[in-house]
Amino acid sequence: MYQKQFKLTNSKILFSKQDNFINLKKKKNLKYKYKEYNKKIITTKKTDFIKYLKIQKNSIQYLNKITKHYNEINNKYIQIYIKVTLNNIFVTYFINNKIYTKSIASLGFKGKSKQTIYAYKTFAESILKDLQNLSPNQSIIVNLYIKSLSKKLKPLYHIFKVNNIKINKIYDTTSQSFNGCRKRKIAIKKKRKSVIKFLSYL
């Protein structure tokens, strides 16, 4: 019995030594792999940083091109924003980073006189004078941004055509419908009354 026990203990010791030997090998392999992994990370970080710098340079160049192009367009074209309502017309000019505003009421028309053809014609003529004063001795080219297109703007188009003012583009900026607004909240008492009425019909 004693010899068998000794053999078992000896075998256990041998097994533990083998296990330690295997663990040492694993540790060495892990260290080697960890070093390689670190090298890869460093190289990838460098390459990513270089790519980021290149992208940033390209993006800055692209933004500069866009700003130049936008400034050229602003210098070439006069942008006019028009908003038409039931009783009035509002106009804003955007020329050389300056904003000018005008409306039919500012010309002195009041009440129902704002809705006459004479008011629309005088308003269009005043716009023409402003454009000629702001850009003298130059060919006037216009971009129109119109909210709610209507027949009220016909005299304005006609005056632009007669006086050789070119319209480059017309943009319609009217807002689209979206199934209406939310209904008003009903009080609890009214709800009870409506339920009682509904039950009375049953």
Backbone as a printed PyTorch tensor [residue, N CA C, xyz], in Angstrom:
tensor([[[  0.8220,  -1.2110,   0.0000],
         [  0.0000,   0.0000,   0.0000],
         [  0.8490,   1.2510,   0.0000]],

        [[  1.8970,   1.2330,   0.7160],
         [  2.7730,   2.4020,   0.8250],
         [  3.4240,   2.7270,  -0.5090]],

        [[  3.8720,   1.6350,  -1.2290],
         [  4.5300,   1.8410,  -2.5130],
         [  3.5540,   2.4420,  -3.5330]],

        [[  2.3420,   1.9420,  -3.5410],
         [  1.3370,   2.4600,  -4.4760],
         [  1.0630,   3.9380,  -4.2090]],

        [[  0.9380,   4.2710,  -2.9830],
         [  0.7170,   5.6790,  -2.6330],
         [  1.8750,   6.5500,  -3.0970]],

        [[  3.0880,   6.0220,  -2.9110],
         [  4.2670,   6.7810,  -3.3120],
         [  4.2830,   7.0100,  -4.8320]],

        [[  3.9000,   5.9310,  -5.5390],
         [  3.8570,   6.0460,  -6.9950],
         [  2.8260,   7.0870,  -7.4240]],

        [[  1.7300,   7.0560,  -6.7750],
         [  0.6860,   8.0320,  -7.1090],
         [  1.1570,   9.4610,  -6.8470]],

        [[  1.7830,   9.6440,  -5.7020],
         [  2.2870,  10.9820,  -5.3930],
         [  3.3580,  11.4110,  -6.3750]],

        [[  4.2240,  10.4650,  -6.7580],
         [  5.2910,  10.7540,  -7.7090],
         [  4.7050,  11.1280,  -9.0720]],

        [[  3.6860,  10.3530,  -9.4540],
         [  3.0340,  10.6450, -10.7350],
         [  2.3710,  12.0230, -10.6970]],

        [[  1.8120,  12.3550,  -9.5620],
         [  1.1860,  13.6730,  -9.4230],
         [  2.2150,  14.7850,  -9.5700]],

        [[  3.3750,  14.5600,  -8.9690],
         [  4.4470,  15.5620,  -9.0530],
         [  4.9000,  15.7330, -10.4970]],

        [[  5.0600,  14.6030, -11.1810],
         [  5.4690,  14.6570, -12.5840],
         [  4.4260,  15.3970, -13.4270]],

        [[  3.1860,  15.1270, -13.1610],
         [  2.1060,  15.7800, -13.9030],
         [  2.1270,  17.3010, -13.6880]],

        [[  2.3820,  17.6950, -12.4410],
         [  2.4380,  19.1220, -12.1390],
         [  3.6220,  19.7930, -12.8350]],

        [[  4.7510,  19.0720, -12.9100],
         [  5.9180,  19.6280, -13.6040],
         [  5.6370,  19.8160, -15.0910]],

        [[  5.0020,  18.8020, -15.6900],
         [  4.6430,  18.9180, -17.1040],
         [  3.7010,  20.1000, -17.3360]],

        [[  2.7800,  20.2380, -16.4350],
         [  1.8190,  21.3450, -16.5360],
         [  2.5220,  22.6920, -16.4850]],

        [[  3.4700,  22.8340, -15.5570],
         [  4.2420,  24.0760, -15.4630],
         [  5.0450,  24.3330, -16.7350]],

        [[  5.6060,  23.2850, -17.2820],
         [  6.3990,  23.4010, -18.5060],
         [  5.5290,  23.8830, -19.6780]],

        [[  4.3360,  23.3170, -19.7260],
         [  3.3890,  23.7260, -20.7910],
         [  2.9740,  25.1860, -20.6010]],

        [[  2.7190,  25.5790, -19.3700],
         [  2.3270,  26.9630, -19.0820],
         [  3.4220,  27.9570, -19.4580]],

        [[  4.6750,  27.5820, -19.2200],
         [  5.7920,  28.4530, -19.6000],
         [  5.8280,  28.6770, -21.1110]],

        [[  5.6110,  27.5980, -21.8580],
         [  5.5820,  27.7150, -23.3160],
         [  4.4590,  28.6480, -23.7680]],

        [[  3.3160,  28.4800, -23.1430],
         [  2.1620,  29.3200, -23.4840],
         [  2.4470,  30.7890, -23.1880]],

        [[  3.1000,  31.0420, -22.0670],
         [  3.4300,  32.4200, -21.6910],
         [  4.3640,  33.0620, -22.7040]],

        [[  5.3700,  32.2640, -23.1470],
         [  6.3160,  32.7870, -24.1350],
         [  5.6030,  33.1190, -25.4480]],

        [[  4.7350,  32.2060, -25.8580],
         [  3.9690,  32.4410, -27.0860],
         [  3.0720,  33.6690, -26.9580]],

        [[  2.4680,  33.8110, -25.8040],
         [  1.6060,  34.9720, -25.5730],
         [  2.3860,  36.2740, -25.6030]],

        [[  3.5750,  36.2870, -25.0030],
         [  4.4220,  37.4840, -25.0170],
         [  4.8060,  37.8630, -26.4430]],

        [[  5.1590,  36.8470, -27.2340],
         [  5.5550,  37.0790, -28.6230],
         [  4.3760,  37.6490, -29.4260]],

        [[  3.2170,  37.0470, -29.2050],
         [  2.0120,  37.5200, -29.8970],
         [  1.6460,  38.9320, -29.4610]],

        [[  1.7920,  39.2200, -28.2020],
         [  1.4780,  40.5480, -27.6750],
         [  2.3830,  41.6180, -28.2920]],

        [[  3.6820,  41.2710, -28.4440],
         [  4.6210,  42.2060, -29.0720],
         [  4.2280,  42.4810, -30.5250]],

        [[  3.9060,  41.4090, -31.2460],
         [  3.4860,  41.5610, -32.6380],
         [  2.2030,  42.3930, -32.7360]],

        [[  1.2890,  42.1330, -31.8340],
         [  0.0220,  42.8770, -31.8190],
         [  0.2550,  44.3650, -31.5700]],

        [[  1.1730,  44.6670, -30.6310],
         [  1.5100,  46.0640, -30.3500],
         [  2.1240,  46.7490, -31.5630]],

        [[  2.9980,  46.0160, -32.2740],
         [  3.6140,  46.5700, -33.4790],
         [  2.5600,  46.8910, -34.5290]],

        [[  1.6180,  45.9650, -34.6870],
         [  0.5380,  46.1790, -35.6550],
         [ -0.2990,  47.3930, -35.2830]],

        [[ -0.5980,  47.5270, -34.0090],
         [ -1.4010,  48.6660, -33.5410],
         [ -0.6740,  49.9750, -33.8190]],

        [[  0.6190,  50.0140, -33.5520],
         [  1.4020,  51.2350, -33.7620],
         [  1.4160,  51.6060, -35.2440]],

        [[  1.6250,  50.5870, -36.1030],
         [  1.6490,  50.8430, -37.5500],
         [  0.2830,  51.3070, -38.0540]],

        [[ -0.7840,  50.6590, -37.5580],
         [ -2.1370,  51.0520, -37.9690],
         [ -2.4790,  52.4540, -37.4930]],

        [[ -2.0320,  52.8010, -36.2850],
         [ -2.2760,  54.1530, -35.7680],
         [ -1.5920,  55.1940, -36.6390]],

        [[ -0.3470,  54.8970, -37.0360],
         [  0.4000,  55.8290, -37.8830],
         [ -0.2820,  56.0060, -39.2340]],

        [[ -0.6570,  54.8780, -39.8300],
         [ -1.3200,  54.9350, -41.1410],
         [ -2.6690,  55.6470, -41.0520]],

        [[ -3.4200,  55.3760, -39.9820],
         [ -4.7150,  56.0390, -39.7910],
         [ -4.5380,  57.5360, -39.6090]],

        [[ -3.5250,  57.9270, -38.8730],
         [ -3.2770,  59.3510, -38.6490],
         [ -2.8910,  60.0480, -39.9520]],

        [[ -2.0750,  59.3700, -40.7670],
         [ -1.6740,  59.9340, -42.0660],
         [ -2.8940,  60.0650, -42.9830]],

        [[ -3.7470,  59.0380, -42.9780],
         [ -4.9760,  59.0920, -43.7720],
         [ -5.8730,  60.2350, -43.3110]],

        [[ -5.9810,  60.4010, -41.9990],
         [ -6.8030,  61.4770, -41.4320],
         [ -6.2990,  62.8440, -41.8790]],

        [[ -4.9590,  63.0170, -41.8580],
         [ -4.3820,  64.2890, -42.2890],
         [ -4.6730,  64.5570, -43.7650]],

        [[ -4.5520,  63.5140, -44.5890],
         [ -4.8260,  63.6660, -46.0190],
         [ -6.2820,  64.0350, -46.2610]],

        [[ -7.1750,  63.3650, -45.5420],
         [ -8.6120,  63.6500, -45.6810],
         [ -8.9180,  65.0710, -45.2380]],

        [[ -8.2760,  65.4970, -44.1500],
         [ -8.5100,  66.8440, -43.6330],
         [ -8.0450,  67.8980, -44.6350]],

        [[ -6.8690,  67.6570, -45.2390],
         [ -6.3570,  68.5940, -46.2440],
         [ -7.2960,  68.6700, -47.4410]],

        [[ -7.7560,  67.5000, -47.8920],
         [ -8.6750,  67.4650, -49.0300],
         [ -9.9900,  68.1540, -48.6990]],

        [[-10.4820,  67.9410, -47.4810],
         [-11.7450,  68.5640, -47.0720],
         [-11.6100,  70.0810, -46.9960]],

        [[-10.4730,  70.5700, -46.5000],
         [-10.2460,  72.0190, -46.4200],
         [-10.1870,  72.6230, -47.8210]],

        [[ -9.4970,  71.9300, -48.7250],
         [ -9.4230,  72.4040, -50.1060],
         [-10.8030,  72.4220, -50.7510]],

        [[-11.5900,  71.3790, -50.4710],
         [-12.9430,  71.2950, -51.0270],
         [-13.8280,  72.4220, -50.4930]],

        [[-13.7020,  72.7100, -49.1860],
         [-14.4810,  73.7960, -48.5890],
         [-14.0870,  75.1460, -49.1650]],

        [[-12.8010,  75.3400, -49.4010],
         [-12.3400,  76.5890, -50.0060],
         [-12.9080,  76.7610, -51.4100]],

        [[-12.9470,  75.6660, -52.1690],
         [-13.5150,  75.7250, -53.5190],
         [-14.9960,  76.0890, -53.4740]],

        [[-15.7160,  75.4790, -52.5190],
         [-17.1560,  75.7470, -52.3970],
         [-17.4040,  77.2080, -52.0260]],

        [[-16.6140,  77.7250, -51.0780],
         [-16.7910,  79.1210, -50.6550],
         [-16.5000,  80.0890, -51.7910]],

        [[-15.4570,  79.7870, -52.5710],
         [-15.1400,  80.6350, -53.7250],
         [-16.2770,  80.6220, -54.7380]],

        [[-16.7750,  79.4080, -55.0100],
         [-17.8720,  79.2590, -55.9690],
         [-19.1280,  79.9780, -55.4710]],

        [[-19.4010,  79.8550, -54.1750],
         [-20.5790,  80.5010, -53.5880],
         [-20.4570,  82.0220, -53.6430]],

        [[-19.2550,  82.5360, -53.3730],
         [-19.0370,  83.9850, -53.4480],
         [-19.1790,  84.5010, -54.8740]],

        [[-18.7030,  83.7210, -55.8400],
         [-18.8580,  84.1070, -57.2430],
         [-20.3270,  84.1700, -57.6450]],

        [[-21.0880,  83.1760, -57.1670],
         [-22.5280,  83.1530, -57.4700],
         [-23.2230,  84.3520, -56.8430]],

        [[-22.8510,  84.6650, -55.5910],
         [-23.4610,  85.8110, -54.9090],
         [-23.1460,  87.1170, -55.6200]],

        [[-21.9360,  87.2340, -56.1410],
         [-21.5630,  88.4400, -56.8660],
         [-22.2720,  88.5320, -58.2150]],

        [[-22.4910,  87.3770, -58.8590],
         [-23.1370,  87.3800, -60.1740],
         [-24.6330,  87.6300, -60.0560]],

        [[-25.2990,  86.8090, -59.2070],
         [-26.7540,  86.8140, -59.1360],
         [-27.2460,  87.5730, -57.9060]],

        [[-28.3600,  88.2670, -58.1060],
         [-29.0500,  88.9310, -56.9940],
         [-30.1670,  87.9950, -56.5320]],

        [[-30.1750,  87.6810, -55.2470],
         [-31.1610,  86.7460, -54.7020],
         [-32.3210,  87.5310, -54.0930]],

        [[-33.5260,  87.2100, -54.5690],
         [-34.7410,  87.8950, -54.1080],
         [-35.6750,  86.8580, -53.4890]],

        [[-36.0630,  87.1130, -52.2320],
         [-36.9850,  86.2300, -51.5030],
         [-38.3430,  86.9250, -51.4090]],

        [[-39.3880,  86.2480, -51.9170],
         [-40.7330,  86.8350, -51.9790],
         [-41.6990,  85.9610, -51.1830]],

        [[-42.4710,  86.6150, -50.3180],
         [-43.5170,  85.9290, -49.5470],
         [-44.8480,  86.6140, -49.8250]],

        [[-45.7990,  85.8300, -50.3410],
         [-47.1150,  86.3610, -50.7190],
         [-48.1400,  85.9200, -49.6780]],

        [[-48.8890,  86.9040, -49.1450],
         [-49.9960,  86.6260, -48.2220],
         [-51.2960,  87.1320, -48.8350]],

        [[-52.4000,  87.0330, -48.0950],
         [-53.6930,  87.4730, -48.6270],
         [-53.7440,  88.9790, -48.8320]],

        [[-53.1560,  89.7460, -47.9200],
         [-53.2710,  91.2070, -47.9520],
         [-51.9600,  91.9330, -48.2260]],

        [[-50.8590,  91.1990, -48.4180],
         [-49.5700,  91.8890, -48.5400],
         [-48.5650,  91.0130, -49.2880]],

        [[-47.4810,  91.6500, -49.7510],
         [-46.3480,  90.9520, -50.3700],
         [-45.0750,  91.4780, -49.7230]],

        [[-44.2490,  90.5710, -49.2350],
         [-42.9770,  90.9300, -48.6050],
         [-41.8270,  90.4970, -49.5120]],

        [[-40.8580,  91.3970, -49.6840],
         [-39.7020,  91.1210, -50.5490],
         [-38.4300,  91.4670, -49.8000]],

        [[-37.4170,  90.5920, -49.9160],
         [-36.0890,  90.8750, -49.3550],
         [-35.0390,  90.6140, -50.4250]],

        [[-34.0830,  91.5480, -50.5490],
         [-32.9600,  91.3820, -51.4840],
         [-31.7270,  90.9990, -50.6810]],

        [[-30.9030,  90.1800, -51.2990],
         [-29.6260,  89.7860, -50.6860],
         [-28.5260,  90.1060, -51.6900]],

        [[-27.8500,  91.2650, -51.4790],
         [-26.8270,  91.7400, -52.4210],
         [-25.5580,  92.0830, -51.6470]],

        [[-24.4460,  91.4370, -52.0150],
         [-23.1290,  91.7090, -51.3980],
         [-23.1770,  91.6340, -49.8650]],

        [[-23.7910,  90.5470, -49.3630],
         [-23.9010,  90.2980, -47.9110],
         [-24.6570,  91.4060, -47.1750]],

        [[-25.6100,  92.0320, -47.8720],
         [-26.4800,  93.0510, -47.2710],
         [-27.9300,  92.7060, -47.5790]],

        [[-28.8010,  92.9680, -46.6020],
         [-30.2160,  92.6110, -46.7270],
         [-31.0550,  93.8850, -46.8010]],

        [[-31.9550,  93.9220, -47.8000],
         [-32.8930,  95.0320, -47.9750],
         [-34.3080,  94.4580, -48.0130]],

        [[-35.2420,  95.1000, -47.3160],
         [-36.6250,  94.6010, -47.2380],
         [-37.6030,  95.6470, -47.7560]],

        [[-38.7620,  95.1450, -48.2230],
         [-39.8070,  96.0390, -48.7400],
         [-41.1310,  95.2880, -48.7440]],

        [[-42.2360,  96.0460, -48.6340],
         [-43.5850,  95.4740, -48.7200],
         [-44.5290,  96.5040, -49.3270]],

        [[-45.7390,  96.0560, -49.6930],
         [-46.7250,  96.9700, -50.2920],
         [-47.1850,  97.9980, -49.2690]],

        [[-47.3010,  97.5950, -48.0050],
         [-47.7330,  98.5240, -46.9460],
         [-46.7110,  99.6360, -46.7300]],

        [[-45.4240,  99.3560, -46.9880],
         [-44.3940, 100.3890, -46.8120],
         [-44.5010, 101.5000, -47.8590]],

        [[-45.1940, 101.2330, -48.9930],
         [-45.3840, 102.2610, -50.0280],
         [-46.5640, 103.1800, -49.7290]],

        [[-47.3720, 102.8570, -48.7110],
         [-48.4640, 103.7420, -48.3070],
         [-49.8460, 103.1940, -48.5990]],

        [[-49.9470, 102.0060, -49.1340],
         [-51.2590, 101.4050, -49.4080],
         [-51.8350, 100.8020, -48.1270]],

        [[-53.1520, 100.9870, -47.9630],
         [-53.8220, 100.4950, -46.7540],
         [-55.1400,  99.8230, -47.1280]],

        [[-55.5120,  98.8380, -46.2990],
         [-56.8120,  98.1880, -46.4760],
         [-56.9130,  97.4100, -47.7800]],

        [[-58.0650,  97.5710, -48.4590],
         [-58.3160,  96.8370, -49.7010],
         [-57.5190,  97.3840, -50.8850]],

        [[-56.9690,  98.5790, -50.7430],
         [-56.1480,  99.1500, -51.8300],
         [-54.8650,  98.3450, -52.0550]],

        [[-54.4550,  97.5610, -51.0540],
         [-53.2620,  96.7070, -51.2060],
         [-53.4950,  95.5580, -52.1850]],

        [[-54.7790,  95.2150, -52.4270],
         [-55.1040,  94.0790, -53.2870],
         [-55.4160,  94.4810, -54.7230]],

        [[-55.1720,  95.7220, -55.0960],
         [-55.4550,  96.1980, -56.4550],
         [-54.2570,  95.9660, -57.3740]],

        [[-54.5360,  95.9980, -58.6960],
         [-53.4770,  95.7990, -59.6960],
         [-52.5240,  96.9900, -59.7070]],

        [[-53.0700,  98.1750, -59.4470],
         [-52.2270,  99.3860, -59.4040],
         [-51.1530,  99.2580, -58.3100]],

        [[-51.5250,  98.7160, -57.1710],
         [-50.5710,  98.5350, -56.0670],
         [-49.4680,  97.5530, -56.4640]],

        [[-49.8440,  96.4680, -57.1570],
         [-48.8370,  95.4840, -57.5730],
         [-47.8640,  96.0840, -58.5860]],

        [[-48.3880,  96.9220, -59.4980],
         [-47.5200,  97.5360, -60.5170],
         [-46.5380,  98.5190, -59.8870]],

        [[-47.0430,  99.3640, -58.9930],
         [-46.1610, 100.3420, -58.3340],
         [-45.1080,  99.6380, -57.4730]],

        [[-45.5040,  98.5480, -56.8550],
         [-44.5650,  97.7680, -56.0400],
         [-43.4540,  97.1720, -56.9100]],

        [[-43.8280,  96.6500, -58.0730],
         [-42.8410,  96.0720, -58.9960],
         [-41.8980,  97.1500, -59.5310]],

        [[-42.4330,  98.3270, -59.8240],
         [-41.5920,  99.4360, -60.3130],
         [-40.5970,  99.8970, -59.2480]],

        [[-41.0370,  99.9280, -57.9920],
         [-40.1370, 100.3240, -56.9020],
         [-39.0030,  99.2990, -56.7280]],

        [[-39.3250,  98.0170, -56.9110],
         [-38.2900,  96.9740, -56.8470],
         [-37.2800,  97.1660, -57.9690]],

        [[-37.7740,  97.4790, -59.1650],
         [-36.8880,  97.6980, -60.3150],
         [-35.9390,  98.8650, -60.0720]],

        [[-36.4510,  99.9560, -59.5130],
         [-35.5980, 101.1260, -59.2130],
         [-34.5090, 100.7730, -58.2020]],

        [[-34.8830, 100.0210, -57.1900],
         [-33.8990,  99.6100, -56.1720],
         [-32.7860,  98.7600, -56.7790]],

        [[-33.1620,  97.8300, -57.6450],
         [-32.1650,  96.9600, -58.2750],
         [-31.2290,  97.7520, -59.1830]],

        [[-31.7760,  98.6970, -59.9150],
         [-30.9430,  99.5240, -60.7980],
         [-30.0000, 100.4260, -60.0070]],

        [[-30.4440, 100.9120, -58.8570],
         [-29.5750, 101.7520, -58.0190],
         [-28.4790, 100.9380, -57.3260]],

        [[-28.7980,  99.7190, -56.9210],
         [-27.8240,  98.8930, -56.2030],
         [-26.7480,  98.3190, -57.1220]],

        [[-27.0970,  98.0270, -58.3580],
         [-26.1070,  97.4950, -59.3130],
         [-26.1570,  98.2960, -60.6190]],

        [[-25.5960,  99.5330, -60.6190],
         [-25.6180, 100.3520, -61.8430],
         [-24.5590,  99.8920, -62.8510]],

        [[-24.8540, 100.1110, -64.1330],
         [-23.9390,  99.7800, -65.2440],
         [-23.5390,  98.2960, -65.2400]],

        [[-24.4610,  97.4350, -64.8570],
         [-24.2110,  95.9900, -64.8560],
         [-25.4630,  95.2470, -65.3090]],

        [[-25.2430,  94.1100, -65.9570],
         [-26.3730,  93.2680, -66.3560],
         [-26.9260,  92.5650, -65.1080]],

        [[-28.1980,  92.7750, -64.8560],
         [-28.8240,  92.2460, -63.6370],
         [-29.3730,  90.8480, -63.9180]],

        [[-28.8910,  89.8670, -63.1340],
         [-29.4000,  88.4880, -63.2020],
         [-29.9400,  88.1310, -61.8150]],

        [[-31.1260,  87.5280, -61.7920],
         [-31.8710,  87.3690, -60.5400],
         [-32.2060,  85.8960, -60.2930]],

        [[-32.1420,  85.4890, -59.0100],
         [-32.6950,  84.2100, -58.5440],
         [-33.8830,  84.5190, -57.6420]],

        [[-35.0340,  83.9340, -57.9450],
         [-36.2530,  84.1970, -57.1740],
         [-36.5970,  83.0000, -56.2880]],

        [[-36.8000,  83.2820, -54.9990],
         [-37.2510,  82.2730, -54.0270],
         [-38.6430,  82.6960, -53.5620]],

        [[-39.6670,  82.0050, -54.0700],
         [-41.0530,  82.4470, -53.8660],
         [-41.7820,  81.4690, -52.9540]],

        [[-42.4590,  82.0390, -51.9570],
         [-43.3230,  81.2520, -51.0720],
         [-44.7690,  81.5660, -51.4160]],

        [[-45.5300,  80.5390, -51.8100],
         [-46.9310,  80.6280, -52.2470],
         [-47.0470,  81.4290, -53.5450]],

        [[-46.8560,  80.7290, -54.6530],
         [-46.9970,  81.3400, -55.9850],
         [-48.4430,  81.7800, -56.2140]],

        [[-48.6050,  82.9490, -56.8920],
         [-49.9520,  83.4610, -57.1600],
         [-49.9260,  84.4120, -58.3600]],

        [[-51.1230,  84.8470, -58.7850],
         [-51.2570,  85.7620, -59.9270],
         [-50.8020,  87.1800, -59.5920]],

        [[-50.6180,  87.4610, -58.3170],
         [-50.2110,  88.8140, -57.8990],
         [-48.8180,  89.1860, -58.4040]],

        [[-48.0110,  88.1950, -58.7560],
         [-46.6340,  88.4450, -59.1880],
         [-46.4970,  88.5990, -60.7050]],

        [[-47.6120,  88.5560, -61.4450],
         [-47.5440,  88.6990, -62.9060],
         [-46.9640,  90.0450, -63.3420]],

        [[-47.4030,  91.1750, -62.7620],
         [-46.8040,  92.4650, -63.1630],
         [-45.3070,  92.5460, -62.8920]],

        [[-44.8350,  91.8840, -61.8380],
         [-43.4070,  91.8840, -61.5220],
         [-42.6180,  91.1590, -62.6120]],

        [[-43.1310,  89.9930, -63.0650],
         [-42.4590,  89.2560, -64.1470],
         [-42.4510,  90.0780, -65.4350]],

        [[-43.5750,  90.7470, -65.7110],
         [-43.6990,  91.5420, -66.9350],
         [-42.6990,  92.7040, -66.9400]],

        [[-42.5590,  93.3900, -65.8050],
         [-41.6260,  94.5310, -65.7160],
         [-40.1760,  94.0520, -65.8310]],

        [[-39.8640,  92.9100, -65.2480],
         [-38.5150,  92.3370, -65.3890],
         [-38.2030,  92.0210, -66.8520]],

        [[-39.1970,  91.5060, -67.5760],
         [-38.9900,  91.1280, -68.9780],
         [-38.7990,  92.3600, -69.8600]],

        [[-39.5720,  93.4080, -69.6120],
         [-39.4870,  94.6370, -70.4200],
         [-38.1460,  95.3290, -70.2260]],

        [[-37.6430,  95.3570, -68.9940],
         [-36.4020,  96.0830, -68.6740],
         [-35.1400,  95.2030, -68.7470]],

        [[-35.2340,  94.0540, -69.4240],
         [-34.0740,  93.1640, -69.6720],
         [-33.3820,  92.6930, -68.3830]],

        [[-34.1820,  92.3670, -67.3910],
         [-33.6440,  91.7390, -66.1730],
         [-33.8450,  90.2290, -66.3200]],

        [[-32.7420,  89.5100, -66.3560],
         [-32.7930,  88.0660, -66.5890],
         [-33.0950,  87.3220, -65.2830]],

        [[-33.9890,  86.3530, -65.3920],
         [-34.3010,  85.4730, -64.2530],
         [-33.5780,  84.1450, -64.4850]],

        [[-32.6070,  83.8590, -63.6480],
         [-31.8300,  82.6220, -63.7940],
         [-32.6450,  81.4040, -63.3580]],

        [[-33.1640,  81.4370, -62.1270],
         [-33.9420,  80.3190, -61.5890],
         [-35.0550,  80.8390, -60.6960]],

        [[-36.1610,  80.0790, -60.6740],
         [-37.2820,  80.3690, -59.7690],
         [-37.4650,  79.1530, -58.8640]],

        [[-37.3410,  79.3820, -57.5610],
         [-37.4840,  78.3110, -56.5700],
         [-38.8120,  78.4770, -55.8390]],

        [[-39.5760,  77.3910, -55.7600],
         [-40.8400,  77.3920, -55.0130],
         [-40.5730,  76.8400, -53.6100]],

        [[-40.7100,  77.6840, -52.5900],
         [-40.3970,  77.2980, -51.2050],
         [-41.6500,  77.1760, -50.3310]],

        [[-42.7840,  76.8480, -50.9520],
         [-44.0170,  76.6770, -50.1700],
         [-43.9260,  75.4040, -49.3360]],

        [[-44.4250,  75.4760, -48.1140],
         [-44.3830,  74.3290, -47.2020],
         [-45.4800,  73.3290, -47.5660]],

        [[-45.1530,  72.0420, -47.5080],
         [-46.1090,  70.9920, -47.8480],
         [-46.9680,  70.6260, -46.6340]],

        [[-48.2030,  70.2060, -46.9140],
         [-49.1270,  69.8270, -45.8380],
         [-48.7140,  68.4880, -45.2350]],

        [[-49.0430,  68.2760, -43.9640],
         [-48.6190,  67.0600, -43.2570],
         [-49.7630,  66.4910, -42.4170]],

        [[-50.9580,  66.4320, -42.9870],
         [-52.1440,  65.8500, -42.3380],
         [-52.6740,  66.7260, -41.1980]],

        [[-52.3560,  68.0050, -41.2190],
         [-52.9550,  68.9460, -40.2810],
         [-52.3570,  68.9330, -38.8950]],

        [[-52.8410,  69.8470, -38.0590],
         [-52.3570,  69.9680, -36.6820],
         [-53.1450,  69.0320, -35.7580]],

        [[-52.6170,  68.8620, -34.5800],
         [-53.2660,  67.9980, -33.5910],
         [-54.5240,  68.6830, -33.0580]],

        [[-55.5680,  67.8740, -32.8270],
         [-56.8280,  68.4220, -32.3350],
         [-56.7000,  68.8440, -30.8760]],

        [[-57.6190,  69.7360, -30.4850],
         [-57.6030,  70.2510, -29.1190],
         [-58.0310,  69.1670, -28.1320]],

        [[-57.4140,  69.1950, -26.9430],
         [-57.7330,  68.2090, -25.9060],
         [-59.1290,  68.4890, -25.3310]],

        [[-59.9350,  67.4220, -25.1930],
         [-61.2960,  67.5460, -24.6530],
         [-61.2440,  67.3860, -23.1380]],

        [[-62.0190,  68.2090, -22.4260],
         [-62.0750,  68.1280, -20.9630],
         [-62.7460,  66.8260, -20.5230]],

        [[-62.4860,  66.4340, -19.2720],
         [-62.9990,  65.1520, -18.7570],
         [-64.5220,  65.1870, -18.6270]],

        [[-65.0810,  66.3430, -18.2270],
         [-66.5390,  66.4630, -18.0800],
         [-67.2370,  66.2740, -19.4240]],

        [[-66.6670,  66.8820, -20.4680],
         [-67.2550,  66.7490, -21.8060],
         [-67.1710,  65.3070, -22.2980]],

        [[-66.0690,  64.6450, -21.9570],
         [-65.9240,  63.2380, -22.3340],
         [-67.0250,  62.3900, -21.7000]],

        [[-67.2830,  62.6420, -20.4040],
         [-68.3210,  61.8790, -19.6910],
         [-69.6910,  62.1070, -20.3270]],

        [[-69.9700,  63.3720, -20.6680],
         [-71.2600,  63.6920, -21.2890],
         [-71.4110,  62.9760, -22.6210]],

        [[-70.3360,  62.9680, -23.4010],
         [-70.3940,  62.3150, -24.7170],
         [-70.5890,  60.8080, -24.5730]],

        [[-69.9590,  60.2100, -23.5600],
         [-70.1210,  58.7670, -23.3150],
         [-71.5490,  58.4590, -22.8840]],

        [[-72.1160,  59.3250, -22.0210],
         [-73.5000,  59.1200, -21.5470],
         [-74.4840,  59.2250, -22.7130]],

        [[-74.2510,  60.1910, -23.6110],
         [-75.1160,  60.3360, -24.7860],
         [-75.0300,  59.1010, -25.6750]],

        [[-73.7970,  58.6200, -25.8610],
         [-73.5910,  57.4390, -26.7070],
         [-74.2970,  56.2130, -26.1230]],

        [[-74.2380,  56.0670, -24.7740],
         [-74.8940,  54.9320, -24.1240],
         [-76.4130,  55.0460, -24.1620]],

        [[-76.9250,  56.2820, -24.1760],
         [-78.3790,  56.4870, -24.2110],
         [-78.9840,  56.0120, -25.5320]],

        [[-78.1860,  56.0810, -26.6200],
         [-78.6980,  55.6200, -27.9180],
         [-78.7560,  54.0950, -28.0090]],

        [[-78.0110,  53.3910, -27.1710],
         [-77.9780,  51.9190, -27.2310],
         [-79.2310,  51.2920, -26.6300]]])
